[in-house]
Amino acid sequence: MESPDDKSGLRARGEEAVGELAQALLENPLLSSTLGRALGAGERAASAQRSAIGALNLASASDIERLEQRLRSLSGRLEELEDRLDEVTDDLVALSRRLAEAGGDPADQRRVDVSDAAG
């Protein structure tokens, strides 16, 4: 059986070996230039994709996100308008009732009846 000291020593040597390998790979000019070209090619491909999507007049993900935000904003504003319209309607019904109770003419009473049916 291995002692805990043997395991930690083996682990330390393994970590050191991996570190040295990574350092050697990073210092290798051939690997560095290959990685640079690969990353550059990926960016050029992404740029070409964006151009193709634009040429086809298709929406990008960011366009969809902006549209979604605008729709949410519009929905919130519509809800506020609906709430305010309900408040105004309630105020109008209450005012019509008070007017009818105060002895308004029959035309006013018909408006109260119509507003009661609508509410």
N, C-alpha and C positions, 0 to 999 in steps of 0.2 A: 504494500500500500504506500501511496505517496503521502508525505507529510504536508501540512498546510504551507510550510515554507517552500517546499518544492513547487507546489501549485502556483504560489504567488510569484516565484522566480521565473517559472515558465511563462506565466501571463505577462510579466514585465518584459521578458525577452521577446515575446510575440508582439507586444505593442510597439516595442522599439523597432523590430523588423518591419512592421507595417508602416511605421512613421518614416523609416529610411526609404522604403520602396516608394511611398507617396512623394517624398522629397525628390527622389531620383526621377520620377515620372514628370513632376512639375518643372524640373530643370532641363528636361530633354527638349531641345529646340524642335525636333520633328513632331513630337506630340503636341507641343504648344501651338505650333503653326496649324496642325491638323484640327485641333480643337477650335482655334480662331476661325478657320475657314468653315467648319461645320456650324458654328454659332452664327456666322455671317450669312451662310446659306439659309439657315432657319429664319433669320430676320427678313432676308430677301423674299423667301417663300411666303411669309406672313404678309409682307407688303404687297406682293403680287395678288394674294388672295383678297386683301382689302380692296385693291384696285378692280379686280374682277367683279366682286360683289357690288361695288359702286357703279361699274359699267353696266351691270345687269339691272341696276336700279332696285336692288334688294336692300332691305334694312339690315343694319349690323346689330350686334347684341347691345351696343351702347345706345343705338337709336331706339331699340325696343325698350330699354330701361328708362330712357328719357320720356318716351311716350307713356309708359306705365306710371311714372311719377306724375306726369301731367294729368292723366286720367284720374288718379287718386285725388289730386288736388281739386279737379273739377267735381268729382263725386262729393267731396267734403263741402265745397261751396254750394252745390245743389241741395245737400241736406240742410245746410244753414238757411237757404232760401225757403225750403219747404217748411222748416220750423217757424221761420218768421211769418210766412203766409198763413200758417195755422193760427199763430198768435193774432194776426190782424183779423182773420175771419172770426175768431172767438170774440175779439173786441167789438167787431161790427155786430155780431149777434147780440151781445150784451147791450150795446147801445140801442139797437132796434127794440129790444124787449123793454128797456127803460122808457123809450119814447112811446111805445104802445101802452105801457102801464100808466104813463103820465096823461093819457087821454088823447093821443094823436089821432089823426083821421083814419078811416078804414083802409086807405091805400097803404098807410104805414103798417097796419095789421097784416095785410097780405104779404108785405115784404118780410115780416117776422115769420109768418107761416112758411114761406119759401125758404128762408134761411134755416129754419128748424128742420125742414126736410133735407136740406143739403148737409147739415151738420150731423 
